[in-house]
Amino acid sequence: MTDLTHLAVPGAEIAVRVTPKASRNALVLAEEGVRAYVTVVPEDGKANAAVVKLLAKALGVAKSRLVLVRGQTSRDKVFRLE
């Protein structure tokens, strides 16, 4: 698991590229931003929930502090840390 605690600044917006139906759950810090790989299918917000869980753990914050700002149905998402 990638440690992203340096990004845990209140008000920070974190761009995430999501790959659903991956072989394992993982977060990777790439040049273009954070890449999230989740094993769940992108139906009924399941993939979004899995990404929030992964991201919150990597940031060391509660899941409730992450708000999806843009990209509800897109692979490219922007989360804000409240």
N, CA, C and O atoms as a DFTB+ gen file, in Angstrom:
328 C
 N C O
     1  1       0.859      -1.183       0.000
     2  2       0.000       0.000       0.000
     3  2       0.897       1.236       0.000
     4  3       1.856       1.326       0.767
     5  1       0.579       2.153      -0.845
     6  2       1.322       3.390      -0.956
     7  2       0.943       4.328       0.183
     8  3      -0.234       4.488       0.504
     9  1       1.951       4.946       0.788
    10  2       1.710       5.898       1.873
    11  2       1.502       7.285       1.264
    12  3       2.405       7.840       0.639
    13  1       0.310       7.832       1.452
    14  2      -0.018       9.136       0.879
    15  2      -0.261      10.182       1.965
    16  3      -0.936      11.181       1.716
    17  1       0.275       9.970       3.158
    18  2       0.000      10.895       4.254
    19  2       0.474      12.308       3.958
    20  3      -0.041      13.261       4.542
    21  1       1.456      12.469       3.054
    22  2       1.917      13.818       2.706
    23  2       0.849      14.604       1.937
    24  3       0.934      15.828       1.833
    25  1      -0.156      13.902       1.400
    26  2      -1.247      14.571       0.687
    27  2      -2.419      14.909       1.612
    28  3      -3.375      15.560       1.191
    29  1      -2.345      14.471       2.868
    30  2      -3.461      14.636       3.807
    31  2      -3.499      16.051       4.388
    32  3      -3.287      16.249       5.584
    33  1      -3.769      17.020       3.529
    34  2      -3.892      18.416       3.932
    35  2      -5.362      18.804       3.785
    36  3      -5.930      18.638       2.706
    37  1      -5.992      19.318       4.848
    38  2      -7.411      19.699       4.732
    39  2      -7.645      20.660       3.572
    40  3      -6.921      21.643       3.418
    41  1      -8.653      20.374       2.763
    42  2      -8.968      21.198       1.613
    43  2      -8.262      20.771       0.342
    44  3      -8.554      21.289      -0.736
    45  1      -7.329      19.826       0.459
    46  2      -6.581      19.369      -0.714
    47  2      -7.480      18.572      -1.648
    48  3      -8.330      17.802      -1.202
    49  1      -7.283      18.765      -2.961
    50  2      -8.004      17.985      -3.951
    51  2      -7.043      16.963      -4.541
    52  3      -5.933      17.297      -4.954
    53  1      -7.488      15.718      -4.571
    54  2      -6.646      14.615      -5.019
    55  2      -7.271      13.996      -6.264
    56  3      -8.392      13.490      -6.221
    57  1      -6.536      14.041      -7.369
    58  2      -7.006      13.445      -8.619
    59  2      -6.642      11.963      -8.618
    60  3      -5.507      11.590      -8.324
    61  1      -7.622      11.126      -8.949
    62  2      -7.426       9.682      -8.930
    63  2      -7.931       9.084     -10.236
    64  3      -9.030       9.406     -10.688
    65  1      -7.135       8.219     -10.837
    66  2      -7.548       7.467     -12.028
    67  2      -7.871       6.057     -11.553
    68  3      -7.014       5.385     -10.978
    69  1      -9.096       5.604     -11.787
    70  2      -9.566       4.331     -11.245
    71  2      -9.593       3.255     -12.319
    72  3     -10.036       3.492     -13.443
    73  1      -9.112       2.067     -11.958
    74  2      -9.211       0.890     -12.814
    75  2     -10.035      -0.149     -12.058
    76  3      -9.525      -0.790     -11.140
    77  1     -11.312      -0.324     -12.435
    78  2     -12.137      -1.336     -11.771
    79  2     -11.834      -2.735     -12.304
    80  3     -11.168      -2.885     -13.329
    81  1     -12.318      -3.737     -11.616
    82  2     -12.144      -5.140     -11.975
    83  2     -10.676      -5.521     -12.126
    84  3     -10.324      -6.317     -12.997
    85  1      -9.821      -4.955     -11.280
    86  2      -8.396      -5.300     -11.284
    87  2      -8.201      -6.618     -10.529
    88  3      -9.124      -7.118      -9.886
    89  1      -7.018      -7.158     -10.615
    90  2      -6.756      -8.427      -9.943
    91  2      -6.578      -8.252      -8.437
    92  3      -6.755      -9.203      -7.675
    93  1      -6.227      -7.033      -8.003
    94  2      -6.059      -6.775      -6.568
    95  2      -6.317      -5.300      -6.286
    96  3      -6.272      -4.465      -7.190
    97  1      -6.585      -4.994      -5.032
    98  2      -6.774      -3.605      -4.618
    99  2      -5.403      -2.983      -4.379
   100  3      -4.579      -3.547      -3.658
   101  1      -5.159      -1.827      -4.981
   102  2      -3.864      -1.166      -4.803
   103  2      -3.977       0.307      -5.161
   104  3      -4.818       0.712      -5.964
   105  1      -3.099       1.100      -4.537
   106  2      -2.936       2.512      -4.883
   107  2      -1.499       2.694      -5.339
   108  3      -0.566       2.215      -4.694
   109  1      -1.327       3.389      -6.455
   110  2       0.009       3.628      -6.988
   111  2       0.165       5.118      -7.234
   112  3      -0.701       5.748      -7.841
   113  1       1.267       5.678      -6.763
   114  2       1.557       7.086      -7.001
   115  2       2.365       7.185      -8.287
   116  3       3.549       6.850      -8.305
   117  1       1.727       7.646      -9.370
   118  2       2.372       7.750     -10.675
   119  2       2.690       9.216     -10.960
   120  3       2.324      10.101     -10.187
   121  1       3.375       9.464     -12.076
   122  2       3.744      10.834     -12.447
   123  2       2.522      11.710     -12.661
   124  3       2.514      12.881     -12.282
   125  1       1.486      11.135     -13.273
   126  2       0.284      11.920     -13.580
   127  2      -0.681      12.016     -12.411
   128  3      -1.702      12.696     -12.520
   129  1      -0.393      11.363     -11.303
   130  2      -1.257      11.424     -10.133
   131  2      -1.414      10.067      -9.483
   132  3      -0.585       9.176      -9.671
   133  1      -2.476       9.915      -8.722
   134  2      -2.726       8.667      -8.009
   135  2      -3.548       7.742      -8.895
   136  3      -4.533       8.163      -9.502
   137  1      -3.137       6.475      -8.964
   138  2      -3.895       5.457      -9.699
   139  2      -4.432       4.459      -8.684
   140  3      -3.694       3.965      -7.831
   141  1      -5.729       4.167      -8.786
   142  2      -6.364       3.220      -7.875
   143  2      -6.833       2.006      -8.663
   144  3      -7.496       2.134      -9.692
   145  1      -6.481       0.841      -8.169
   146  2      -6.920      -0.415      -8.763
   147  2      -7.822      -1.104      -7.744
   148  3      -7.399      -1.388      -6.624
   149  1      -9.070      -1.374      -8.137
   150  2     -10.006      -2.030      -7.234
   151  2     -10.581      -3.270      -7.904
   152  3     -10.729      -3.312      -9.125
   153  1     -10.907      -4.284      -7.093
   154  2     -11.374      -5.559      -7.626
   155  2     -12.866      -5.564      -7.931
   156  3     -13.341      -6.449      -8.642
   157  1     -13.609      -4.603      -7.412
   158  2     -15.068      -4.607      -7.592
   159  2     -15.470      -4.039      -8.950
   160  3     -14.691      -3.362      -9.622
   161  1     -16.708      -4.337      -9.331
   162  2     -17.237      -3.856     -10.605
   163  2     -17.778      -2.435     -10.444
   164  3     -18.209      -2.058      -9.354
   165  1     -17.759      -1.646     -11.518
   166  2     -18.248      -0.260     -11.423
   167  2     -19.766      -0.173     -11.537
   168  3     -20.287       0.403     -12.492
   169  1     -20.475      -0.743     -10.567
   170  2     -21.933      -0.713     -10.555
   171  2     -22.424      -0.181      -9.221
   172  3     -21.897      -0.550      -8.172
   173  1     -23.419       0.674      -9.252
   174  2     -24.090       1.181      -8.049
   175  2     -23.116       1.820      -7.049
   176  3     -23.349       1.769      -5.841
   177  1     -22.043       2.411      -7.539
   178  2     -21.111       3.096      -6.648
   179  2     -20.181       2.188      -5.867
   180  3     -19.488       2.651      -4.961
   181  1     -20.148       0.897      -6.199
   182  2     -19.283      -0.041      -5.467
   183  2     -17.812       0.293      -5.654
   184  3     -17.039       0.244      -4.697
   185  1     -17.417       0.631      -6.876
   186  2     -16.016       0.967      -7.143
   187  2     -15.638       2.264      -6.427
   188  3     -14.537       2.374      -5.887
   189  1     -16.549       3.253      -6.419
   190  2     -16.278       4.511      -5.716
   191  2     -16.070       4.254      -4.231
   192  3     -15.158       4.819      -3.627
   193  1     -16.896       3.414      -3.641
   194  2     -16.776       3.098      -2.217
   195  2     -15.444       2.403      -1.921
   196  3     -14.810       2.672      -0.901
   197  1     -15.029       1.511      -2.817
   198  2     -13.762       0.811      -2.638
   199  2     -12.583       1.781      -2.738
   200  3     -11.607       1.660      -1.996
   201  1     -12.679       2.741      -3.656
   202  2     -11.614       3.734      -3.811
   203  2     -11.538       4.622      -2.563
   204  3     -10.446       4.928      -2.085
   205  1     -12.682       5.029      -2.042
   206  2     -12.706       5.861      -0.833
   207  2     -12.049       5.111       0.317
   208  3     -11.267       5.688       1.074
   209  1     -12.362       3.838       0.447
   210  2     -11.785       3.031       1.526
   211  2     -10.262       2.938       1.396
   212  3      -9.540       3.126       2.375
   213  1      -9.780       2.647       0.189
   214  2      -8.336       2.556      -0.060
   215  2      -7.638       3.891       0.184
   216  3      -6.597       3.952       0.838
   217  1      -8.222       4.950      -0.348
   218  2      -7.621       6.274      -0.246
   219  2      -7.575       6.749       1.200
   220  3      -6.572       7.313       1.639
   221  1      -8.651       6.525       1.936
   222  2      -8.693       6.944       3.338
   223  2      -7.627       6.221       4.151
   224  3      -6.971       6.821       5.002
   225  1      -7.459       4.936       3.885
   226  2      -6.445       4.164       4.615
   227  2      -5.038       4.674       4.295
   228  3      -4.205       4.813       5.191
   229  1      -4.780       4.951       3.014
   230  2      -3.455       5.433       2.599
   231  2      -3.158       6.828       3.148
   232  3      -2.009       7.149       3.452
   233  1      -4.204       7.658       3.273
   234  2      -4.028       9.016       3.791
   235  2      -3.998       9.047       5.313
   236  3      -3.518      10.010       5.912
   237  1      -4.511       7.995       5.935
   238  2      -4.570       7.954       7.390
   239  2      -5.690       8.820       7.945
   240  3      -5.550       9.405       9.019
   241  1      -6.809       8.904       7.213
   242  2      -7.953       9.706       7.650
   243  2      -9.214       8.846       7.618
   244  3      -9.207       7.738       7.082
   245  1     -10.295       9.365       8.197
   246  2     -11.573       8.668       8.170
   247  2     -12.194       8.759       6.780
   248  3     -12.013       9.753       6.076
   249  1     -12.929       7.713       6.387
   250  2     -13.587       7.699       5.074
   251  2     -14.552       8.874       4.924
   252  3     -14.731       9.399       3.825
   253  1     -15.170       9.281       6.024
   254  2     -16.163      10.361       5.973
   255  2     -15.536      11.712       5.632
   256  3     -16.253      12.645       5.268
   257  1     -14.213      11.833       5.742
   258  2     -13.549      13.104       5.427
   259  2     -13.276      13.263       3.937
   260  3     -12.900      14.350       3.498
   261  1     -13.455      12.206       3.149
   262  2     -13.234      12.275       1.708
   263  2     -14.555      12.511       0.994
   264  3     -15.533      11.796       1.208
   265  1     -14.563      13.534       0.137
   266  2     -15.765      13.886      -0.617
   267  2     -15.431      13.789      -2.097
   268  3     -14.434      14.346      -2.556
   269  1     -16.277      13.074      -2.846
   270  2     -16.100      12.976      -4.292
   271  2     -16.624      14.256      -4.924
   272  3     -17.824      14.528      -4.886
   273  1     -15.719      15.046      -5.508
   274  2     -16.076      16.334      -6.090
   275  2     -16.517      16.179      -7.542
   276  3     -17.539      16.729      -7.951
   277  1     -15.735      15.422      -8.317
   278  2     -16.025      15.213      -9.734
   279  2     -15.729      13.768     -10.110
   280  3     -14.840      13.129      -9.546
   281  1     -16.501      13.262     -11.086
   282  2     -16.203      11.950     -11.644
   283  2     -17.007      10.803     -11.067
   284  3     -16.506       9.683     -10.976
   285  1     -18.231      11.058     -10.681
   286  2     -19.075      10.011     -10.098
   287  2     -19.136       8.771     -10.996
   288  3     -19.074       7.644     -10.504
   289  1     -19.256       8.976     -12.309
   290  2     -19.361       7.843     -13.226
   291  2     -18.175       7.750     -14.179
   292  3     -18.230       7.011     -15.162
   293  1     -17.121       8.479     -13.905
   294  2     -15.946       8.505     -14.763
   295  2     -14.790       7.746     -14.110
   296  3     -14.799       7.515     -12.901
   297  1     -13.801       7.361     -14.907
   298  2     -12.600       6.731     -14.351
   299  2     -11.720       7.768     -13.666
   300  3     -10.992       7.451     -12.725
   301  1     -11.791       9.023     -14.148
   302  2     -11.016      10.098     -13.558
   303  2     -11.852      10.802     -12.508
   304  3     -12.892      11.382     -12.817
   305  1     -11.398      10.750     -11.271
   306  2     -12.172      11.301     -10.151
   307  2     -11.331      12.321      -9.396
   308  3     -10.101      12.269      -9.411
   309  1     -12.014      13.248      -8.737
   310  2     -11.330      14.213      -7.886
   311  2     -12.000      14.141      -6.519
   312  3     -13.211      14.323      -6.388
   313  1     -11.177      13.871      -5.501
   314  2     -11.650      13.817      -4.118
   315  2     -11.105      15.020      -3.374
   316  3      -9.983      15.462      -3.625
   317  1     -11.914      15.554      -2.447
   318  2     -11.457      16.646      -1.585
   319  2     -11.417      16.135      -0.152
   320  3     -12.323      15.436       0.301
   321  1     -10.362      16.494       0.542
   322  2     -10.215      16.113       1.943
   323  2     -10.809      17.216       2.801
   324  3     -10.310      18.341       2.795
   325  1     -11.856      16.912       3.530
   326  2     -12.515      17.904       4.392
   327  2     -11.784      18.051       5.707
   328  3     -12.194      18.841       6.557
